[in-house]
């Protein structure tokens, strides 16, 4: 079991590195081609505890059309649910319910309703989306119900592994 958890944690780390590398390469290419695309972190590093209301206000000010709620399945594949902004407001507050029975490795049809809760610190604009289709992107944690995290969510496994490392005075560096 510990090997399985370590494997999933490693997969999460690799996923985070891939996203960071892709983002860096994308911006290097833009700078080399002298194209200007707008890329904004919606949460500044010194304002990590912003409220949902302030985030929604910023998204409205930026005329956001869609929000991509993203998560990783058990096999490390990136999955997303894209929602129009007006319907995404409630998802930021109470989470976004989805049917996990269609995702390989998740629950059967009887237990399939799960909830995506956005991690506001990961909220970004996708720089390749146009003003007409401006899209915000957020990574989500997966919950079995309103209060119970899904134990097989790779983000949950990574957070748990980092906590355990901290208990034995080890530091986890990612990236």
C-alpha positions in Angstrom: 0.0 0.0 0.0 2.8 2.4 0.8 4.4 1.7 -2.6 1.1 2.6 -4.2 0.8 5.8 -2.2 4.4 6.7 -3.1 3.7 6.0 -6.7 0.7 8.2 -6.8 2.6 10.9 -5.0 5.3 10.7 -7.5 2.8 10.9 -10.3 1.3 14.1 -8.8 4.8 15.6 -8.6 5.5 14.7 -12.2 2.1 16.2 -13.2 2.9 19.5 -11.4 6.3 19.7 -13.1 4.8 19.0 -16.5 2.3 21.8 -16.1 5.0 24.2 -14.9 7.3 23.2 -17.8 4.5 23.6 -20.3 3.6 27.0 -18.9 7.2 28.2 -19.0 7.9 26.9 -22.5 4.7 28.5 -23.7 5.7 31.9 -22.4 9.3 31.6 -23.7 7.9 30.9 -27.2 5.6 33.9 -26.9 8.4 36.2 -25.8 10.6 34.9 -28.7 7.8 35.5 -31.2 7.0 38.9 -29.6 3.4 38.0 -29.3 1.6 39.5 -26.4 -1.0 37.4 -24.6 -2.5 38.3 -21.3 -1.6 35.8 -18.5 -2.6 36.7 -14.9 -2.4 34.9 -11.7 -5.7 35.8 -10.0 -4.2 35.4 -6.5 -1.0 37.3 -5.8 1.5 35.5 -3.6 0.9 37.8 -0.6 -2.9 37.5 -0.8 -3.4 33.7 -0.6 -6.3 34.0 1.8 -8.7 35.9 -0.5 -12.3 35.2 -0.2 -14.5 33.5 -2.8 -16.4 36.7 -3.2 -13.3 38.7 -4.0 -12.2 36.1 -6.5 -15.6 36.1 -8.2 -15.5 39.9 -8.4 -12.1 39.7 -10.1 -13.4 37.2 -12.6 -16.3 39.4 -13.4 -14.1 42.4 -13.8 -12.0 40.5 -16.3 -15.1 39.5 -18.2 -14.5 35.8 -17.8 -16.8 33.6 -20.0 -15.9 30.1 -18.8 -14.2 28.3 -15.9 -12.3 25.1 -16.3 -12.5 22.9 -13.1 -9.5 20.5 -13.5 -8.5 17.3 -11.6 -6.4 14.3 -12.2 -7.8 10.8 -12.4 -6.3 7.7 -10.8 -4.1 7.1 -13.9 -2.6 10.6 -13.9 -4.8 11.9 -16.8 -5.9 15.5 -16.6 -9.7 15.8 -16.6 -11.8 18.9 -16.7 -15.3 20.2 -16.5 -15.8 23.5 -18.3 -18.7 25.6 -17.0 -20.0 29.0 -18.2 -19.1 31.6 -15.7 -22.6 32.4 -14.5 -23.0 28.7 -13.5 -19.5 28.5 -12.1 -20.3 31.0 -9.3 -22.1 28.4 -7.2 -19.3 25.8 -7.9 -16.8 28.2 -6.2 -19.0 28.4 -3.2 -20.3 24.9 -2.7 -18.3 22.7 -5.1 -19.2 21.1 -8.4 -20.9 17.8 -8.4 -19.9 15.3 -11.1 -20.7 11.7 -12.0 -17.5 9.8 -11.4 -18.8 6.4 -12.8 -17.7 7.4 -16.3 -14.1 7.9 -15.1 -12.1 4.7 -15.1 -10.9 3.7 -11.6 -13.6 5.6 -9.7 -16.8 4.5 -8.0 -19.6 2.4 -9.5 -22.8 3.9 -10.6 -24.4 3.5 -7.2 -21.8 5.6 -5.4 -20.8 7.8 -8.3 -21.6 11.4 -7.2 -18.5 13.2 -6.2 -17.7 16.9 -5.6 -14.9 19.0 -7.0 -13.9 21.9 -4.7 -11.6 24.4 -6.3 -8.2 25.3 -4.7 -8.3 29.1 -5.2 -4.5 29.4 -5.0 -4.3 27.6 -8.4 -6.7 29.9 -10.2 -5.3 31.3 -13.5 -6.4 32.6 -16.8 -5.6 30.4 -19.8 -3.5 32.8 -21.9 -4.5 31.3 -25.2 -8.2 32.0 -24.8 -9.5 35.0 -26.6 -11.5 37.9 -25.1 -14.7 36.3 -26.5 -14.0 33.0 -24.8 -11.8 34.1 -21.9 -11.4 31.1 -19.6 -10.2 30.8 -16.0 -8.5 27.5 -14.9 -8.5 26.1 -11.4 -7.2 22.8 -10.0 -9.7 21.0 -7.7 -9.7 18.6 -4.8 -12.1 15.7 -5.0 -14.5 15.0 -2.2 -16.8 11.9 -1.6 -19.3 14.1 0.1 -19.4 17.8 1.3 -16.8 17.1 4.1 -14.9 14.0 3.2 -11.9 14.1 0.9 -11.6 11.2 -1.6 -8.6 9.1 -0.3 -7.5 8.1 -3.9 -7.3 11.7 -5.1 -3.6 12.3 -6.1 -3.6 15.8 -4.6 -4.9 14.4 -1.3 -2.2 11.7 -1.3 0.5 14.3 -2.0 -0.7 16.6 0.8 -0.8 13.7 3.2 2.7 12.6 2.2 4.0 16.2 2.7 2.4 16.3 6.2 4.1 13.0 7.1 7.4 14.3 5.9 7.0 17.4 8.0 6.4 15.3 11.1 9.8 13.7 10.7 11.4 17.1 10.0 11.9 16.5 6.3 11.1 19.2 3.7 9.4 18.4 0.4 10.7 20.5 -2.5 8.6 20.4 -5.7 9.4 21.9 -9.0 
